[in-house]
Amino acid sequence: SPWVIQNIYPMLNYHKFGKTRNECSVSAWEWISDLECDKVIISSDHRVDMKQLSDLFNRDKHPKMLRFENIIENIYYDCDAQCKAAGGSNADYDAMAQKLRAEFSQHFQEYLEDNCEQAHYAISDARANKYAYELLVKKYGIRI
């Protein structure tokens, strides 16, 4: 997208860090293999991430991968379930979903600022997502 070209590409240095698609696939597969655990849950904050990983692995699922989760969708699904269980309306869901998304974004930004990290760097975004999601889980009891 034009936004990615304008904002993300300048942060990348292809000549220094670039890899072919095949090299990237092998590196990502090996990275998961080298994790010191038996199983992993891959989490993201955007549904395109899973498609990209699946494409990168030629639709193969790494043996360590239990599942792929979109943490933003988890927030919305759990909000919906909690609203329905409490007899809430669509308006209640909309208000709660908006509140949770705003809190998530606030905690995400807090993490970046408190740790002097920059948004749109994969590892920084991953850490900030984890931080923000865990705070919502702790506060509201939504699932992990």
C-alpha positions in Angstrom: 0.0 0.0 0.0 1.1 3.6 -0.4 1.3 3.9 3.4 3.7 0.9 3.7 5.8 2.3 0.9 6.0 5.7 2.6 6.4 4.6 6.2 7.8 1.1 6.4 10.1 0.8 3.4 12.4 3.6 4.6 13.0 1.6 7.8 14.2 -1.4 5.8 17.6 -1.8 4.3 17.3 -4.5 1.7 20.9 -4.4 0.7 22.0 -5.1 4.3 19.2 -7.3 5.6 17.2 -8.4 2.5 16.5 -12.1 1.7 14.8 -13.9 -1.0 11.4 -15.3 -0.4 12.9 -18.8 -0.1 15.7 -17.6 2.3 13.0 -15.8 4.5 10.9 -19.0 4.5 13.8 -21.1 5.7 14.9 -18.6 8.3 11.4 -18.3 9.8 10.9 -22.1 9.8 14.3 -22.5 11.5 13.5 -19.8 14.0 10.3 -21.5 15.1 12.2 -24.9 15.2 14.9 -23.4 17.5 12.4 -22.0 20.1 12.9 -23.7 23.4 9.4 -25.1 23.7 7.3 -27.9 22.3 4.4 -25.9 20.9 3.8 -22.3 19.9 0.8 -20.1 19.3 1.6 -17.5 16.7 -0.2 -14.2 17.5 -0.7 -11.1 15.4 -2.7 -8.0 15.3 -3.8 -8.2 11.7 -5.4 -11.0 9.7 -3.1 -10.4 6.8 -0.2 -11.7 8.9 -1.5 -15.3 9.0 -2.0 -15.3 5.2 1.6 -14.0 4.7 3.0 -16.7 7.0 1.0 -19.4 5.4 2.2 -18.2 2.0 5.7 -18.1 3.2 5.5 -21.7 4.4 3.8 -22.8 1.1 0.7 -23.6 3.2 2.6 -26.1 5.4 2.0 -25.8 9.1 5.2 -26.0 11.3 5.0 -29.0 13.6 5.4 -26.7 16.7 2.5 -24.5 15.7 -0.7 -25.2 17.8 -2.6 -22.4 16.1 -2.5 -18.8 14.9 -4.4 -16.2 16.8 -5.4 -12.7 15.9 -5.4 -10.9 19.2 -7.7 -8.0 18.0 -10.3 -10.6 16.8 -9.9 -12.4 20.2 -10.8 -9.1 22.0 -13.9 -8.6 19.8 -15.1 -12.3 20.1 -14.6 -12.3 23.9 -16.4 -9.0 24.2 -19.3 -10.4 22.2 -19.5 -13.5 24.3 -19.4 -11.5 27.5 -22.1 -9.1 26.3 -24.3 -12.0 25.3 -23.8 -13.8 28.6 -24.8 -10.7 30.4 -27.9 -10.1 28.2 -26.4 -7.1 26.6 -27.5 -5.4 23.4 -25.6 -4.7 20.2 -25.1 -1.1 21.5 -23.5 -2.6 24.6 -21.2 -4.7 22.5 -20.3 -1.7 20.3 -19.5 0.4 23.4 -17.5 -2.3 25.1 -15.6 -3.3 21.9 -14.7 0.4 21.3 -13.6 0.8 24.9 -11.4 -2.4 24.7 -9.8 -1.4 21.4 -9.1 2.1 22.8 -7.5 0.6 26.0 -5.5 -1.8 23.9 -4.2 1.0 21.7 -3.4 3.1 24.8 -1.4 0.2 26.4 0.3 -0.5 23.1 1.5 3.1 22.9 2.5 3.2 26.6 4.8 0.2 26.1 6.5 1.8 23.1 7.0 5.1 24.9 8.1 3.5 28.3 10.6 1.2 26.5 11.9 3.8 23.9 10.8 1.5 21.1 9.3 2.5 17.7 6.0 1.3 16.2 6.1 -0.9 13.0 9.3 -2.6 14.0 8.2 -6.3 14.2 9.8 -7.1 17.5 8.7 -3.8 19.1 5.1 -4.3 17.8 5.2 -7.9 19.1 6.3 -6.8 22.6 3.8 -4.0 22.7 1.0 -6.3 21.5 1.8 -8.8 24.2 2.0 -6.2 26.9 -1.3 -4.6 25.9 -3.1 -7.9 25.4 -1.9 -9.3 28.8 -3.2 -6.1 30.6 -6.7 -6.6 29.0 -6.6 -10.3 29.9 -5.7 -9.4 33.5 -8.3 -6.6 33.8 -11.3 -8.2 31.9 -10.6 -11.9 32.0 -10.6 -12.3 28.2 -8.9 -15.4 26.9 -5.3 -15.9 25.9 
